[in-house]
Amino acid sequence: MGYPYNPRVGDNYRYEKDSSKPFKVSRTKIELFYNCPTCFYKDARLGLRLPPSPSWAINSAVDSLLKKEMDF
């Protein structure tokens, strides 16, 4: 893993009711709300990120091993 997983987001990325600054929502956040409203709430209000997915290196390693096996 290239970086340590930190589940907390910064204060600038959390929604605060009493704040006068606008809360920006990206397309990714809208898609997260569409797929899982609970995950969106945890991300936007509580500041908890989703864990990262496995890296591309695992996929390419498995692919190369399968290709070697099939060629053999």
Rosetta constraint file for C-alpha pairs under 8 A:
AtomPair CA 1 CA 55 HARMONIC 7.70 0.50
AtomPair CA 5 CA 51 HARMONIC 7.31 0.50
AtomPair CA 5 CA 52 HARMONIC 7.75 0.50
AtomPair CA 6 CA 49 HARMONIC 7.98 0.50
AtomPair CA 7 CA 47 HARMONIC 7.90 0.50
AtomPair CA 7 CA 48 HARMONIC 5.29 0.50
AtomPair CA 7 CA 49 HARMONIC 4.88 0.50
AtomPair CA 7 CA 50 HARMONIC 7.04 0.50
AtomPair CA 7 CA 51 HARMONIC 7.15 0.50
AtomPair CA 8 CA 47 HARMONIC 5.55 0.50
AtomPair CA 8 CA 48 HARMONIC 5.00 0.50
AtomPair CA 8 CA 49 HARMONIC 6.19 0.50
AtomPair CA 9 CA 13 HARMONIC 6.42 0.50
AtomPair CA 9 CA 14 HARMONIC 7.37 0.50
AtomPair CA 9 CA 43 HARMONIC 7.97 0.50
AtomPair CA 9 CA 47 HARMONIC 5.12 0.50
AtomPair CA 9 CA 48 HARMONIC 6.32 0.50
AtomPair CA 9 CA 49 HARMONIC 6.65 0.50
AtomPair CA 10 CA 14 HARMONIC 7.05 0.50
AtomPair CA 10 CA 47 HARMONIC 7.34 0.50
AtomPair CA 11 CA 47 HARMONIC 7.87 0.50
AtomPair CA 13 CA 23 HARMONIC 7.95 0.50
AtomPair CA 13 CA 44 HARMONIC 7.05 0.50
AtomPair CA 13 CA 47 HARMONIC 7.39 0.50
AtomPair CA 14 CA 23 HARMONIC 7.91 0.50
AtomPair CA 14 CA 43 HARMONIC 7.51 0.50
AtomPair CA 14 CA 44 HARMONIC 5.04 0.50
AtomPair CA 14 CA 45 HARMONIC 5.55 0.50
AtomPair CA 14 CA 46 HARMONIC 7.04 0.50
AtomPair CA 14 CA 47 HARMONIC 5.67 0.50
AtomPair CA 15 CA 23 HARMONIC 6.20 0.50
AtomPair CA 15 CA 44 HARMONIC 5.64 0.50
AtomPair CA 15 CA 45 HARMONIC 5.19 0.50
AtomPair CA 16 CA 45 HARMONIC 7.22 0.50
AtomPair CA 25 CA 29 HARMONIC 6.03 0.50
AtomPair CA 25 CA 30 HARMONIC 7.00 0.50
AtomPair CA 26 CA 30 HARMONIC 6.45 0.50
AtomPair CA 27 CA 31 HARMONIC 6.16 0.50
AtomPair CA 28 CA 32 HARMONIC 6.10 0.50
AtomPair CA 29 CA 33 HARMONIC 6.18 0.50
AtomPair CA 29 CA 40 HARMONIC 6.90 0.50
AtomPair CA 30 CA 34 HARMONIC 6.19 0.50
AtomPair CA 31 CA 35 HARMONIC 6.13 0.50
AtomPair CA 32 CA 36 HARMONIC 5.76 0.50
AtomPair CA 32 CA 37 HARMONIC 7.04 0.50
AtomPair CA 32 CA 39 HARMONIC 7.00 0.50
AtomPair CA 32 CA 40 HARMONIC 5.75 0.50
AtomPair CA 33 CA 37 HARMONIC 4.49 0.50
AtomPair CA 33 CA 38 HARMONIC 7.67 0.50
AtomPair CA 33 CA 39 HARMONIC 7.20 0.50
AtomPair CA 33 CA 40 HARMONIC 5.02 0.50
AtomPair CA 33 CA 41 HARMONIC 7.95 0.50
AtomPair CA 36 CA 40 HARMONIC 6.40 0.50
AtomPair CA 37 CA 41 HARMONIC 6.20 0.50
AtomPair CA 38 CA 42 HARMONIC 6.25 0.50
AtomPair CA 39 CA 43 HARMONIC 6.13 0.50
AtomPair CA 39 CA 50 HARMONIC 7.72 0.50
AtomPair CA 40 CA 44 HARMONIC 5.89 0.50
AtomPair CA 41 CA 45 HARMONIC 5.41 0.50
AtomPair CA 41 CA 46 HARMONIC 6.93 0.50
AtomPair CA 42 CA 46 HARMONIC 4.90 0.50
AtomPair CA 42 CA 47 HARMONIC 6.12 0.50
AtomPair CA 42 CA 48 HARMONIC 5.46 0.50
AtomPair CA 42 CA 49 HARMONIC 7.53 0.50
AtomPair CA 43 CA 47 HARMONIC 4.69 0.50
AtomPair CA 43 CA 48 HARMONIC 4.70 0.50
AtomPair CA 43 CA 49 HARMONIC 5.42 0.50
AtomPair CA 43 CA 50 HARMONIC 7.63 0.50
AtomPair CA 44 CA 48 HARMONIC 7.72 0.50
AtomPair CA 54 CA 58 HARMONIC 7.05 0.50
AtomPair CA 55 CA 59 HARMONIC 7.41 0.50
AtomPair CA 56 CA 60 HARMONIC 6.31 0.50
AtomPair CA 57 CA 61 HARMONIC 5.98 0.50
AtomPair CA 58 CA 62 HARMONIC 6.21 0.50
AtomPair CA 59 CA 63 HARMONIC 6.12 0.50
AtomPair CA 60 CA 64 HARMONIC 6.12 0.50
AtomPair CA 61 CA 65 HARMONIC 6.21 0.50
AtomPair CA 62 CA 66 HARMONIC 6.13 0.50
AtomPair CA 63 CA 67 HARMONIC 6.19 0.50
AtomPair CA 64 CA 68 HARMONIC 6.22 0.50
AtomPair CA 65 CA 69 HARMONIC 6.22 0.50
AtomPair CA 66 CA 70 HARMONIC 6.11 0.50
AtomPair CA 67 CA 71 HARMONIC 6.03 0.50
AtomPair CA 68 CA 72 HARMONIC 6.18 0.50
